[in-house]
Amino acid sequence: MMSKLTQERAPIYEALEEYKDARVVPFDVPGHKRGKGNPELTRFLGEQCLTVDVNSMKPLDNLCHPISVIKDAEELAAAAFGAKDAFFMVNGTTSAVQSMVMSACKKGDKIIMPRNVHRSAINALILSGVVPVYVNPGINKRLGIPLGMALSDLERAIVENPDAKAVLVNNPTYYGICSDLCRIVELAHRYNMAVLVDEAHGTHFYFGEGLPVSAMAAGADMAAVSMHKTGGSLTQSSLLLSNGRIREGYIRQIINLTQTTSASYLLLSSLDISRRNLALKGKEIFEKVCGLAEYARQEINRIGGYYAFSRELIDGDAVFDFDVTKLSVHTLDIGRAGIEVYDILRDDYGIQIEFGDIGNILAIISVGDNELALERLVSSLYEIKRIYAKDHTGMLDHEYINPEVILPPQTAFYAEKRSVPIDESVGQVCSEFVMCYPPGIPILAPGELITKEILDYIGYAKDKGCSLTGTEDKNIEKINIVK
């Protein structure tokens, strides 16, 4: 067996294969004992899966303190992604984002960030007591979508808050919008601030050609990467990448504050095998993905009424680049909210896309897709327009409302609170989240002023069928406010 670490290797996978061959008798957890104790589950998931759902042990290393095969697998991932250090995450990219924020900042520190972040970033502020300085994104008025971080807005925030410890950037956004990451890094580093990138939807940037710059290539200090979204690993598996500004050992300590001590070897091996696959075949994989997405975009735009947008949005600033693998489609011109088209596709045509919101839908295109599947999507959208199109007068046309922040998220979340009917909450300070999921970007976050405009948006989203989450009240009829 070769000992040199090369991208052809998959150390965790190899160790699991050796473990299976050793026919070890298990008197440890998990209690299903390699599937024998739960035959229904074994039939459903397969014996091959259950036999490697095992506990940490010496031959298989330990994710909390890796010294052998997990350490080797993480080193290979760091090399493949052009990072100094890589950390395997099994609590999802949510955990990676939170670990990233808490590694760079301590309680009371300021972090500069766009407000259209995923809830995981604001959750990190609640957990840590880090204080946000929000940079409101620009809005594309035709599409109603939030854009990237404009350099002039970021520079203003930095100059006004020179004591901030870090800048957090969404790159790309859910819709595929990318900021000028290289200049953001240069600007932040000039003021000795760390740059953290929520790169949940950017795994492919590291391997495809002609795609936007990756966080590590741009010189960012840390990045949270959802390998399971476009990298092929199992759901909930992710990577946290670091360029070395923060000590590897300290980052590991921060990760261990919240990540499970019972790491799933199904998730770990999926990261290992997927990294190998991307390192060896990523270029051709994402060349195919880009081709499929472009084919679908052209066909959808030929229908009329829909607008599958792409690089024509680039303006050199808040839309510095665009992720062409994203099939983002504006639907309002056919008189239907994105969530309505999303529901019709699923319920009437058997097509599950990633999400629909007020004005747009998003289909994730990956190596697992083919032209036949995309033709089915295109023909279904044609039928939906023919059957369901109506006048779009009076439809809400924007996805993002600039919030007014009254209190830091942690202060508001843990404050004394009371529950009131949501339609009687105007002028109060919110103590919880309200968001459409997916994508999980808060409409309201703890500490923000509740306005009539925001409540109108929430009511409209409910009426159109958006899945609203975040409030203690499951029906979203009441909301917690700061006393």
C-alpha positions in Angstrom: 0.0 0.0 0.0 1.5 3.4 -1.0 2.3 5.6 1.9 2.8 9.0 0.1 -0.2 11.4 0.3 -1.4 12.2 -3.2 -4.8 13.3 -4.4 -5.4 9.7 -5.6 -5.6 8.6 -2.0 -8.7 8.6 0.3 -7.3 7.8 3.8 -10.6 7.6 5.7 -12.2 5.5 3.0 -9.1 3.2 2.9 -9.1 2.8 6.7 -12.8 1.9 6.7 -12.2 -0.8 4.1 -9.4 -2.2 6.2 -11.7 -2.1 9.3 -14.4 -4.0 7.5 -11.9 -6.7 6.3 -10.7 -7.1 9.9 -14.1 -8.4 11.0 -13.8 -6.8 14.4 -16.5 -7.8 17.0 -18.2 -4.6 18.2 -18.9 -4.0 21.8 -19.0 -0.2 21.4 -21.6 2.2 20.0 -23.6 2.6 17.8 -26.0 0.1 19.2 -27.3 -1.3 15.9 -23.9 -3.2 15.8 -23.2 -2.8 12.1 -26.8 -3.1 11.2 -27.5 -6.5 12.8 -29.7 -4.9 15.5 -31.9 -2.9 13.1 -32.8 -5.1 10.1 -35.4 -2.6 8.8 -32.8 0.2 8.7 -30.3 -2.1 7.1 -32.8 -3.1 4.4 -33.6 0.6 3.8 -30.0 2.0 3.7 -28.1 -1.1 2.8 -25.6 -3.4 4.6 -22.7 -1.6 3.0 -23.8 1.7 4.7 -24.5 0.3 8.1 -21.2 -1.6 8.4 -19.2 1.6 8.2 -21.5 3.6 10.5 -19.0 3.2 13.3 -17.5 4.9 16.3 -14.2 6.7 16.6 -11.4 4.3 17.5 -7.6 4.1 17.1 -7.4 2.8 13.5 -10.1 5.3 12.4 -8.8 8.4 14.2 -10.9 11.0 16.0 -12.3 14.2 14.5 -12.0 16.1 17.7 -8.2 15.6 17.7 -7.1 14.0 14.4 -3.6 12.4 14.4 -3.8 9.8 11.6 -6.2 9.1 8.8 -8.5 12.1 9.4 -5.5 14.3 9.7 -4.2 12.9 6.4 -7.6 13.4 4.7 -7.8 17.0 5.9 -4.3 17.7 4.6 -5.3 16.4 1.2 -8.4 18.6 1.3 -6.3 21.6 2.2 -4.0 20.9 -0.8 -6.9 20.4 -3.2 -8.5 23.6 -2.2 -5.3 25.7 -2.0 -5.6 26.3 1.8 -3.1 26.0 4.6 -5.5 24.1 6.8 -8.8 22.3 6.2 -11.2 21.0 8.8 -13.9 18.3 8.1 -17.3 19.5 9.4 -20.2 17.1 10.1 -22.6 19.6 11.6 -23.2 21.3 8.2 -21.8 24.5 6.9 -23.9 26.2 9.6 -21.3 24.9 12.1 -18.4 26.0 9.8 -19.8 29.5 9.5 -20.2 29.7 13.3 -16.7 28.3 14.0 -15.2 30.8 11.5 -16.8 33.8 13.1 -15.9 32.7 16.6 -12.3 31.9 15.6 -11.8 35.4 14.3 -13.8 37.4 16.9 -14.5 37.4 20.7 -17.4 38.7 22.7 -17.9 42.4 22.1 -15.8 42.5 19.0 -17.3 44.0 15.8 -17.7 42.2 12.6 -18.6 43.9 9.3 -21.0 41.8 7.2 -23.8 42.1 4.7 -27.3 41.9 6.2 -28.5 39.3 3.6 -26.4 36.6 5.3 -27.7 33.1 6.1 -29.2 32.7 9.5 -26.1 30.7 10.6 -24.0 33.8 10.6 -26.4 35.7 12.8 -26.7 32.6 15.0 -23.0 32.9 15.5 -23.4 36.4 16.8 -26.0 35.2 19.3 -23.8 32.4 20.5 -20.6 34.5 20.8 -21.8 38.1 21.6 -19.9 39.5 18.5 -21.5 42.7 17.4 -22.5 43.2 13.7 -21.9 46.2 11.6 -24.2 45.6 8.7 -23.5 46.7 5.1 -26.8 46.7 3.3 -26.5 45.2 -0.1 -27.6 46.9 -3.3 -30.8 45.8 -5.0 -31.3 44.8 -8.6 -34.7 46.6 -9.1 -35.8 44.5 -12.0 -35.2 41.2 -10.3 -35.8 42.4 -6.7 -32.7 40.5 -5.5 -30.0 41.6 -3.1 -26.6 42.0 -4.7 -23.0 41.6 -3.4 -21.0 43.9 -1.2 -20.1 47.1 -2.9 -16.5 48.2 -2.2 -17.4 51.8 -1.5 -20.0 50.7 1.1 -17.5 48.3 2.7 -14.8 51.0 2.8 -17.2 53.4 4.5 -18.0 50.8 7.2 -14.3 50.0 7.7 -13.4 53.7 8.1 -16.3 54.3 10.6 -15.4 51.1 12.5 -11.6 50.7 12.4 -11.7 48.6 15.6 -13.7 45.8 13.7 -11.9 42.5 13.8 -13.3 40.9 10.7 -15.3 41.2 7.5 -17.7 38.5 6.4 -18.7 38.1 2.8 -21.4 36.0 1.1 -19.7 34.6 -2.1 -21.6 33.6 -4.1 -25.1 34.6 -3.0 -27.9 32.1 -3.4 -28.6 33.7 -6.7 -25.1 33.4 -8.0 -24.0 37.1 -7.4 -20.3 37.5 -6.5 -18.5 40.5 -4.9 -15.0 41.8 -5.8 -13.4 39.4 -3.4 -9.7 40.2 -4.2 -10.2 43.9 -3.6 -12.3 43.3 -0.5 -9.4 41.2 0.9 -6.9 43.8 0.0 -9.0 46.6 1.7 -9.7 44.6 4.9 -6.1 43.5 5.3 -5.0 47.1 5.0 -6.9 47.7 8.2 -5.7 44.5 9.8 -9.1 42.8 9.6 -9.6 39.1 8.8 -11.7 38.2 5.8 -14.2 35.4 6.3 -16.2 34.0 3.3 -19.5 32.1 3.5 -18.7 30.1 0.4 -21.5 27.6 1.0 -22.5 27.6 -2.7 -18.9 27.9 -4.1 -17.3 24.5 -3.9 -17.0 24.4 -7.7 -15.0 27.7 -7.8 -11.9 25.7 -6.7 -12.0 23.2 -9.6 -13.9 24.6 -12.6 -12.4 26.8 -15.2 -13.7 30.3 -16.0 -15.6 30.5 -12.8 -15.4 33.3 -10.2 -12.3 33.4 -8.0 -12.4 31.2 -4.9 -12.0 32.6 -1.4 -8.6 30.9 -0.8 -7.2 32.1 -4.2 -8.4 35.6 -3.4 -6.4 35.5 -0.2 -9.3 35.3 2.3 -8.4 34.1 5.8 -11.2 31.5 6.2 -14.0 30.1 4.1 -16.9 27.8 4.9 -17.6 25.5 2.0 -20.6 23.2 1.5 -19.1 20.2 -0.1 -22.6 18.6 -0.1 -24.2 21.3 -2.2 -22.1 21.1 -5.4 -19.2 18.9 -4.4 -21.0 15.6 -4.3 -20.6 14.6 -0.6 -23.4 13.6 1.7 -25.9 16.2 3.2 -24.5 17.9 6.3 -20.9 17.4 5.4 -18.8 20.5 4.9 -15.3 22.0 5.0 -13.8 24.9 6.9 -10.7 26.3 5.1 -8.1 28.5 6.6 -5.1 30.4 5.1 -3.1 30.4 8.3 -3.9 33.8 9.8 -5.5 32.1 12.8 -3.7 29.1 14.5 -4.9 25.7 13.4 -5.0 24.4 17.0 -7.1 27.3 18.1 -9.6 26.9 15.3 -9.9 23.2 16.2 -10.7 24.2 19.8 -13.4 26.6 18.6 -14.9 23.9 16.3 -15.0 21.4 19.2 -17.1 23.8 21.3 -20.1 23.1 19.1 -19.4 20.1 16.8 -20.4 16.6 17.8 -18.0 14.3 19.5 -19.6 11.4 17.6 -18.7 12.3 14.1 -20.4 10.2 11.4 -17.9 8.2 9.3 -20.5 8.1 6.5 -20.1 11.9 6.3 -16.4 11.9 6.8 -15.8 9.2 4.1 -18.1 11.1 1.8 -15.9 14.2 2.2 -12.8 12.2 1.6 -14.1 10.4 -1.5 -15.7 13.6 -3.0 -12.5 15.6 -2.5 -10.6 12.9 -4.4 -13.1 13.0 -7.2 -13.0 16.8 -7.5 -9.2 16.9 -7.3 -8.9 14.3 -10.1 -12.0 15.1 -12.3 -13.3 18.5 -11.1 -12.4 20.4 -14.3 -14.4 18.1 -16.6 -17.2 17.8 -14.0 -17.8 21.5 -13.8 -17.3 22.1 -17.5 -20.2 19.8 -18.0 -22.3 21.6 -15.3 -21.6 25.0 -16.9 -22.7 23.7 -20.3 -25.9 22.2 -18.9 -26.8 25.4 -17.0 -26.2 27.5 -20.1 -28.3 25.2 -22.3 -31.2 25.5 -19.8 -30.8 29.3 -19.5 -31.0 29.8 -23.3 -34.0 27.5 -23.6 -35.9 29.1 -20.7 -35.3 32.6 -22.1 -36.7 31.5 -25.4 -40.0 30.7 -23.8 -40.6 34.4 -23.0 -42.0 35.8 -19.7 -39.2 34.2 -17.7 -35.8 35.7 -17.3 -32.9 33.3 -16.5 -30.2 35.8 -15.7 -26.5 35.4 -16.0 -23.3 37.4 -16.6 -25.1 40.3 -18.2 -25.8 41.5 -14.7 -22.1 42.2 -14.0 -21.4 45.8 -13.2 -17.8 45.6 -11.8 -18.9 46.4 -8.3 -21.9 44.9 -6.3 -22.2 42.3 -9.2 -18.5 41.8 -9.8 -19.0 38.3 -11.2 -21.7 35.7 -11.7 -21.7 32.0 -11.0 -22.9 30.6 -14.3 -23.7 27.2 -12.8 -26.7 28.8 -11.0 -29.9 28.5 -12.9 -31.8 31.5 -11.3 -35.0 32.4 -13.0 -37.2 35.5 -12.5 -40.9 34.7 -12.7 -42.9 37.8 -12.0 -43.4 38.7 -15.6 -45.7 35.7 -16.0 -47.7 37.0 -13.0 -46.5 34.3 -10.6 -44.3 34.5 -7.6 -41.3 32.2 -7.6 -42.8 30.2 -4.7 -45.9 29.6 -6.8 -43.9 28.2 -9.7 -41.9 26.2 -7.2 -45.0 24.6 -5.8 -46.5 23.9 -9.2 -43.3 22.3 -10.5 -43.3 19.9 -7.5 -47.0 19.2 -7.1 -48.1 19.0 -10.8 -44.9 18.1 -12.6 -42.9 16.0 -10.1 -39.9 18.4 -10.3 -38.2 19.5 -7.1 -36.1 22.6 -7.4 -33.9 24.3 -4.7 -36.2 27.1 -3.8 -38.8 29.6 -4.8 -39.2 33.1 -3.2 -41.2 36.2 -4.0 -39.9 36.7 -7.5 -37.5 34.0 -8.5 -36.8 30.2 -8.6 -33.4 28.5 -8.3 -32.5 25.1 -9.8 -29.2 23.6 -8.7 -27.4 22.0 -11.7 -24.8 19.4 -10.9 -22.8 16.6 -12.5 -25.8 14.3 -11.7 -28.0 16.1 -14.2 -28.4 15.6 -17.9 -30.0 17.3 -20.9 -33.1 15.1 -20.7 -33.8 16.2 -17.1 -33.3 19.8 -18.1 -35.6 19.4 -21.1 -38.3 18.2 -18.7 -37.8 21.3 -16.5 -37.9 23.6 -19.6 -41.0 22.0 -21.0 -42.7 22.2 -17.6 -42.0 25.9 -17.3 -43.4 26.4 -20.8 -46.6 24.6 -19.7 -46.8 26.6 -16.5 -46.6 29.8 -18.4 -49.3 28.6 -20.8 -51.7 27.5 -18.1 -51.0 29.7 -15.1 -49.8 33.1 -16.5 -51.7 36.2 -15.4 -51.3 39.9 -15.2 -48.5 40.8 -12.8 -49.9 44.1 -11.6 -49.7 44.6 -7.9 -47.1 41.8 -7.2 -44.4 42.5 -4.7 -41.2 43.0 -6.5 -38.3 42.9 -4.1 -36.7 40.3 -1.8 -34.8 42.4 0.7 -35.7 45.3 3.0 -33.0 47.3 4.7 -33.5 46.7 8.5 -33.0 49.2 11.3 -30.9 47.6 14.0 -31.7 48.7 17.5 -29.9 46.1 19.6 -27.1 43.5 19.1 -28.5 40.1 18.2 -27.4 38.4 21.4 -28.8 41.1 23.6 -32.2 41.0 21.9 -32.4 37.2 21.7 -31.7 36.7 25.4 -33.6 39.8 26.6 -36.9 39.7 28.6 -39.5 39.3 26.0 -43.2 39.0 25.4 -45.3 37.5 22.7 -47.7 39.7 20.7 -49.9 39.2 17.6 -47.6 39.9 14.7 -49.9 42.5 13.2 -49.7 44.5 16.4 -45.9 44.5 16.6 -45.1 47.6 14.4 -42.6 49.8 16.2 -41.3 47.0 18.5 -37.9 45.4 18.6 -37.9 41.8 17.4 -36.4 39.2 19.7 -36.4 36.2 17.3 -36.1 35.4 13.6 -38.6 35.4 10.8 -37.3 34.0 7.5 -38.4 32.1 4.4 -36.6 28.7 4.3 -34.9 28.0 2.0 -32.8 30.1 1.6 -32.8 31.0 5.3 -31.9 34.7 5.0 -33.8 36.5 7.8 -36.5 38.9 6.9 -36.3 39.9 10.6 -33.5 39.1 13.0 -33.2 39.6 16.8 -32.6 43.3 17.6 -34.3 44.8 14.5 -37.2 47.2 14.4 -40.5 45.8 13.2 -42.0 48.0 10.5 -45.2 48.0 8.5 -43.2 47.3 5.3 -41.6 44.2 6.8 -45.0 43.0 8.1 -46.5 43.5 4.6 -43.7 41.5 3.1 -44.2 38.7 5.7 -48.0 38.6 5.0 -47.4 38.5 1.3 -44.9 35.7 1.6 -47.4 33.7 3.7 -50.2 34.3 1.2 -48.0 33.1 -1.7 -47.0 29.9 0.2 -43.5 30.6 1.4 -42.3 28.3 4.2 -41.8 30.8 7.0 -39.7 29.7 10.0 -37.8 31.1 13.0 -40.5 32.2 15.4 -41.5 30.4 18.6 -45.0 30.4 17.3 -45.2 27.7 14.6 -48.1 29.4 12.8 -46.2 32.8 12.6 -49.2 34.5 14.0 -47.4 35.9 17.1 -43.9 37.3 17.4 -41.6 37.7 20.4 -40.6 41.3 21.1 -38.2 42.9 23.6 -40.0 44.1 26.7 
